[in-house]
Amino acid sequence: MTSLNKYIKLIPYLYFLSLIFYWFIDFNKSNNLTAYPILLFGIPFVWQLIRPSRKLNFSLGIIFVCLSSYLILAYFFNLLNIIDWTESSQKLLLYGGFFVLSNFIMSLWIIRNSMRKTF
Protein backbone atom coordinates (compact mmCIF):
# COMPACT_ATOMS: atom_id res chain seq x y z
CA MET A 1 0.00 0.00 0.00
CA THR A 2 2.85 2.40 0.72
CA SER A 3 4.32 1.89 -2.76
CA LEU A 4 0.91 2.65 -4.26
CA ASN A 5 0.73 5.91 -2.27
CA LYS A 6 4.22 6.76 -3.53
CA TYR A 7 3.05 6.55 -7.15
CA ILE A 8 -0.34 8.20 -6.60
CA LYS A 9 1.43 11.46 -5.69
CA LEU A 10 2.97 11.53 -9.18
CA ILE A 11 -0.35 11.55 -11.05
CA PRO A 12 -0.71 15.38 -11.37
CA TYR A 13 2.80 15.78 -12.78
CA LEU A 14 2.27 13.01 -15.29
CA TYR A 15 -1.07 14.57 -16.23
CA PHE A 16 0.49 17.95 -16.98
CA LEU A 17 3.38 16.31 -18.83
CA SER A 18 0.93 14.39 -21.01
CA LEU A 19 -0.94 17.63 -21.78
CA ILE A 20 2.31 19.34 -22.75
CA PHE A 21 3.32 16.46 -25.03
CA TYR A 22 -0.16 16.43 -26.62
CA TRP A 23 0.06 20.18 -27.20
CA PHE A 24 3.52 19.73 -28.74
CA ILE A 25 2.37 16.96 -31.09
CA ASP A 26 -0.82 18.79 -32.10
CA PHE A 27 1.02 22.04 -32.78
CA ASN A 28 3.71 20.22 -34.75
CA LYS A 29 1.08 18.56 -36.98
CA SER A 30 -1.00 21.67 -37.61
CA ASN A 31 1.79 24.22 -38.18
CA ASN A 32 5.06 24.03 -40.02
CA LEU A 33 6.80 26.02 -37.31
CA THR A 34 9.06 24.41 -34.77
CA ALA A 35 7.18 23.51 -31.64
CA TYR A 36 10.16 22.62 -29.46
CA PRO A 37 9.81 25.67 -27.17
CA ILE A 38 6.54 24.11 -25.98
CA LEU A 39 8.57 21.30 -24.44
CA LEU A 40 10.25 23.84 -22.15
CA PHE A 41 6.99 24.02 -20.17
CA GLY A 42 7.56 20.40 -19.12
CA ILE A 43 10.93 21.02 -17.44
CA PRO A 44 9.50 21.95 -13.99
CA PHE A 45 7.26 18.87 -13.97
CA VAL A 46 10.11 16.55 -14.97
CA TRP A 47 12.25 18.17 -12.27
CA GLN A 48 9.53 17.45 -9.71
CA LEU A 49 9.55 13.79 -10.74
CA ILE A 50 13.34 13.52 -10.47
CA ARG A 51 14.11 15.72 -7.48
CA PRO A 52 11.02 17.05 -5.68
CA SER A 53 11.13 20.53 -4.21
CA ARG A 54 8.42 21.82 -1.91
CA LYS A 55 8.80 25.45 -3.05
CA LEU A 56 8.65 24.59 -6.76
CA ASN A 57 5.73 22.30 -6.06
CA PHE A 58 3.78 25.02 -4.28
CA SER A 59 4.52 27.63 -6.94
CA LEU A 60 3.46 25.26 -9.75
CA GLY A 61 0.23 24.56 -7.89
CA ILE A 62 -0.55 28.24 -7.30
CA ILE A 63 0.21 29.19 -10.91
CA PHE A 64 -2.04 26.51 -12.35
CA VAL A 65 -4.83 27.15 -9.83
CA CYS A 66 -4.82 30.80 -10.94
CA LEU A 67 -4.88 29.86 -14.63
CA SER A 68 -7.62 27.29 -14.09
CA SER A 69 -9.76 29.64 -12.03
CA TYR A 70 -9.43 32.25 -14.80
CA LEU A 71 -10.82 29.70 -17.25
CA ILE A 72 -13.58 28.76 -14.82
CA LEU A 73 -14.56 32.45 -14.71
CA ALA A 74 -14.87 32.36 -18.50
CA TYR A 75 -17.38 29.52 -18.12
CA PHE A 76 -19.40 31.50 -15.59
CA PHE A 77 -19.44 34.52 -17.91
CA ASN A 78 -20.68 32.24 -20.67
CA LEU A 79 -23.45 30.88 -18.45
CA LEU A 80 -24.54 34.37 -17.38
CA ASN A 81 -24.30 35.69 -20.97
CA ILE A 82 -22.18 38.62 -19.80
CA ILE A 83 -19.90 38.21 -22.80
CA ASP A 84 -21.33 37.45 -26.21
CA TRP A 85 -19.36 34.48 -27.53
CA THR A 86 -19.16 33.42 -31.15
CA GLU A 87 -20.24 29.93 -32.18
CA SER A 88 -16.66 28.68 -32.61
CA SER A 89 -15.63 29.95 -29.17
CA GLN A 90 -18.69 28.27 -27.61
CA LYS A 91 -17.59 24.95 -29.12
CA LEU A 92 -14.14 25.49 -27.68
CA LEU A 93 -15.65 26.20 -24.26
CA LEU A 94 -17.77 23.06 -24.48
CA TYR A 95 -14.92 20.76 -25.51
CA GLY A 96 -12.42 22.31 -23.15
CA GLY A 97 -14.65 22.11 -20.08
CA PHE A 98 -13.35 18.71 -19.06
CA PHE A 99 -9.77 19.90 -19.26
CA VAL A 100 -10.44 23.04 -17.25
CA LEU A 101 -12.02 21.07 -14.42
CA SER A 102 -9.29 18.41 -14.45
CA ASN A 103 -6.56 21.08 -14.52
CA PHE A 104 -8.10 22.71 -11.46
CA ILE A 105 -8.32 19.41 -9.60
CA MET A 106 -4.75 18.45 -10.49
CA SER A 107 -3.49 21.88 -9.41
CA LEU A 108 -5.18 21.51 -6.05
CA TRP A 109 -3.63 18.06 -5.77
CA ILE A 110 -0.17 19.56 -6.37
CA ILE A 111 -0.79 22.13 -3.63
CA ARG A 112 -1.95 19.35 -1.30
CA ASN A 113 1.26 17.45 -2.02
CA SER A 114 3.34 20.52 -1.17
CA MET A 115 1.51 20.98 2.16
CA ARG A 116 2.38 17.50 3.37
CA LYS A 117 5.40 16.97 5.61
CA THR A 118 6.96 14.23 3.48
CA PHE A 119 7.12 14.32 -0.26
C-alpha positions in Angstrom: 0.0 0.0 0.0 2.8 2.4 0.7 4.3 1.9 -2.8 0.9 2.6 -4.3 0.7 5.9 -2.3 4.2 6.8 -3.5 3.0 6.5 -7.2 -0.3 8.2 -6.6 1.4 11.5 -5.7 3.0 11.5 -9.2 -0.4 11.5 -11.1 -0.7 15.4 -11.4 2.8 15.8 -12.8 2.3 13.0 -15.3 -1.1 14.6 -16.2 0.5 18.0 -17.0 3.4 16.3 -18.8 0.9 14.4 -21.0 -0.9 17.6 -21.8 2.3 19.3 -22.8 3.3 16.5 -25.0 -0.2 16.4 -26.6 0.1 20.2 -27.2 3.5 19.7 -28.7 2.4 17.0 -31.1 -0.8 18.8 -32.1 1.0 22.0 -32.8 3.7 20.2 -34.7 1.1 18.6 -37.0 -1.0 21.7 -37.6 1.8 24.2 -38.2 5.1 24.0 -40.0 6.8 26.0 -37.3 9.1 24.4 -34.8 7.2 23.5 -31.6 10.2 22.6 -29.5 9.8 25.7 -27.2 6.5 24.1 -26.0 8.6 21.3 -24.4 10.2 23.8 -22.1 7.0 24.0 -20.2 7.6 20.4 -19.1 10.9 21.0 -17.4 9.5 21.9 -14.0 7.3 18.9 -14.0 10.1 16.5 -15.0 12.3 18.2 -12.3 9.5 17.5 -9.7 9.5 13.8 -10.7 13.3 13.5 -10.5 14.1 15.7 -7.5 11.0 17.0 -5.7 11.1 20.5 -4.2 8.4 21.8 -1.9 8.8 25.5 -3.0 8.6 24.6 -6.8 5.7 22.3 -6.1 3.8 25.0 -4.3 4.5 27.6 -6.9 3.5 25.3 -9.7 0.2 24.6 -7.9 -0.5 28.2 -7.3 0.2 29.2 -10.9 -2.0 26.5 -12.3 -4.8 27.2 -9.8 -4.8 30.8 -10.9 -4.9 29.9 -14.6 -7.6 27.3 -14.1 -9.8 29.6 -12.0 -9.4 32.2 -14.8 -10.8 29.7 -17.3 -13.6 28.8 -14.8 -14.6 32.5 -14.7 -14.9 32.4 -18.5 -17.4 29.5 -18.1 -19.4 31.5 -15.6 -19.4 34.5 -17.9 -20.7 32.2 -20.7 -23.5 30.9 -18.5 -24.5 34.4 -17.4 -24.3 35.7 -21.0 -22.2 38.6 -19.8 -19.9 38.2 -22.8 -21.3 37.5 -26.2 -19.4 34.5 -27.5 -19.2 33.4 -31.2 -20.2 29.9 -32.2 -16.7 28.7 -32.6 -15.6 30.0 -29.2 -18.7 28.3 -27.6 -17.6 25.0 -29.1 -14.1 25.5 -27.7 -15.7 26.2 -24.3 -17.8 23.1 -24.5 -14.9 20.8 -25.5 -12.4 22.3 -23.1 -14.7 22.1 -20.1 -13.3 18.7 -19.1 -9.8 19.9 -19.3 -10.4 23.0 -17.3 -12.0 21.1 -14.4 -9.3 18.4 -14.5 -6.6 21.1 -14.5 -8.1 22.7 -11.5 -8.3 19.4 -9.6 -4.7 18.4 -10.5 -3.5 21.9 -9.4 -5.2 21.5 -6.0 -3.6 18.1 -5.8 -0.2 19.6 -6.4 -0.8 22.1 -3.6 -1.9 19.4 -1.3 1.3 17.4 -2.0 3.3 20.5 -1.2 1.5 21.0 2.2 2.4 17.5 3.4 5.4 17.0 5.6 7.0 14.2 3.5 7.1 14.3 -0.3 
